[in-house]
């Protein structure tokens, strides 16, 4: 398989930027409401994030996970080292913001987001496991909580594949979907359909993650005869159209899985076909940072500067102000990745991972894959 999947990276970046814009538009004038409604149609892109994550993790770890001594422990340490420092930094920011809300220094339209009773769940990343009733603090953190659940449950996926092959994974997905349907129908999961789960998003993410694992193993075996760059983009375009027409559904997930499969095989067989996307490589490396940092910039640039200074003074139009906030997130993400996240990750790995295991595991280490929230 390819060492890098630029098409998948680009899809993640594009989706992350759209989610960022969606959240920023919620601070805007009434005319922005229509745009947010359009962007809500693309909610299943969040499932794509989890699927791509499952694809990358399975493709790069299935051969050695649970076979080498200590391999699973090293895997978990590397994952924590990659995502937790920045997550903790953003959580600290929102804790300080919560104090400002409670003392009346900062006004918010969502005071329930800053309830301190939810802080322990956020600290240990279980807020997406059904332990909170609403999204709290850094509201995008629930997807990281869901991703963490998938990492912890990865042995189940690996064992299902080793015992039953692709058929074993498909059986695991079928069982997961059945349990999710029962949970939503019975009211255990407080959502109309499991496709919309956020505070219970860990279980939704597990299904998507397992689907990504199926795609990874199918791509290895070249299950489908035909695969090309053009067919990958066509399948992705069809999935976007289906989101707007039929909404979140199994059909959309199937189209997304097909698009990921086509992209993976096409880039493995003909990597030069995606070289035109190399201009996005710097952002591809920091898409995780963009995902976690943009709520912080939103709270400062829109909840603070825009509402208190810029909007009352009529200094600039909202839609002219918006691009500057987007650029600020990208710049801060690049700085964070190079000067904070990477050194922190190396420090944690150096402390908790033996040198020999670290050298072996650093090969083809995938960057943490992002998922995005559906709330504002």
Buried (B, 14 or more C-beta within 10 A) or exposed (E): BBEBBBBBBBBBBBBBBBBBBBBBBBBBEEEBEEBBEEBEBBBBBBBBBBBBBBBBBBBBBBEBBBEEEEBBEBBBBBBBBBBBBBBBBBBEBBBEBBEBBEEEEBEBEBEEBBBEEBBEBBBEBBBBBBBBEBBBBBBBBBBBBBBBBBBBBBEBBBEBBEEEEBEBBBEBBEEBBEBBEEBBEEEEBEBEBBBBBBBBBBBBBBBBBBBBBBBBBBBBEEBEEEBBBEBBBBBBEBBBEBBEEEBBBEBBBBBBBBBBBBBBBBBBBEBEBBEEBEEBEEBBBBBBBBBBBBBBBBBBBBBBEBEEEBBEEEEEEBEEBBEEBBEBBBEBBBBBBBEBBBEBBEEBBEEBBEEEBBEBBEEEBBBBBBBBBBBB
